[in-house]
Amino acid sequence: MANAVIRFRVDIGAELGIGPGKIALLEQIGESGSLSQAARALGMSYRRAWQLLASLNACLQEPVTHAQKGGQHGGGSSLTPFGRQLIRAYRAFDAETQRRGARAFRAVGAKVRRTRRARGAVAAASGLPLSER
Amino acid sequence: MANAVIRFRVDIGAELGIGPGKIALLEQIGESGSLSQAARALGMSYRRAWQLLASLNACLQEPVTHAQKGGQHGGGSSLTPFGRQLIRAYRAFDAETQRRGARAFRAVGAKVRRTRRARGAVAAASGLPLSER
């Protein structure tokens, strides 16, 4: 018996994709008040964190963060009310999705094999990235 | 106003990942009665289709397909009742997840910018793969 975990991303329109990486970044900005500290806490380069945030703000009519005194490099960053709303919406949807997923795939999970044989067969069957399995 | 679309994969235990690719493959096997025809219909190599199916069957105590006369290369493949159950569970979960996702992210979708400026900014901000945005 193994529990299902749902990995997901929310695509809105043609440009905007919101997944666990962007949400974790926003949460860390909320906690630390700094984009560079948020990046460090997530083991992410500052450049990548900046890109994630820029693509989010570029897609939305209302920003999810504000840069403060000195700009994003020198000063701090903080969440806007809309940024906090986005985090809440994502986390509530995530929790509900995990609950429903565990229920929906319980019968499949009950038949999952957990033996060395299964692991060997999977390894043999795939040089596939997990996303394609 | 843009609608949210939820892209997801179901991970069960450490080995089993079930996403749209495997489900589409099972559905095509159900329709065509043949792994090679199913692969062709999805624009997938036979080798890749075989790998997807093998990793699925290796992880489960009960197979999702049966090979018929001549083996999977020569003969046909058909869904088992458990294979059909898996497809139904996935499709029902998918439909419910899309309904809930559209509702959960309506307020965010209402603020999505659809202008050339947004597209330009996103392109500039990212050499990022979509999954990391």
Interface residues (C-beta under 8 A of the other chain):
Chain A: A2 N3 A4 V5 I6 R7 F8 R9 V10 D11 I12 G13 E15 L16 G17 I18 G19 G21 K22 R48 Q51 L52 A54 S55 L56 A58 C59 L60 Q61 E62 F82 Q85 L86 A89 A92 F93 E96 T97 R100 G101 A104 F105 A107 V108 G109 K111 V112 R113 R114 R117 A118 R119 A121 V122 A124 A125 S126 L128 L130 S131 E132 R133
Chain B: A2 N3 A4 V5 I6 R7 F8 R9 V10 D11 I12 G13 E15 L16 G17 I18 G19 G21 K22 R48 Q51 L52 A54 S55 L56 A58 C59 L60 Q61 E62 F82 Q85 L86 A89 A92 F93 E96 T97 R100 G101 A104 F105 A107 V108 G109 K111 V112 R113 R114 R117 A118 R119 A121 V122 A124 A125 S126 G127 L128 L130 S131 E132 R133
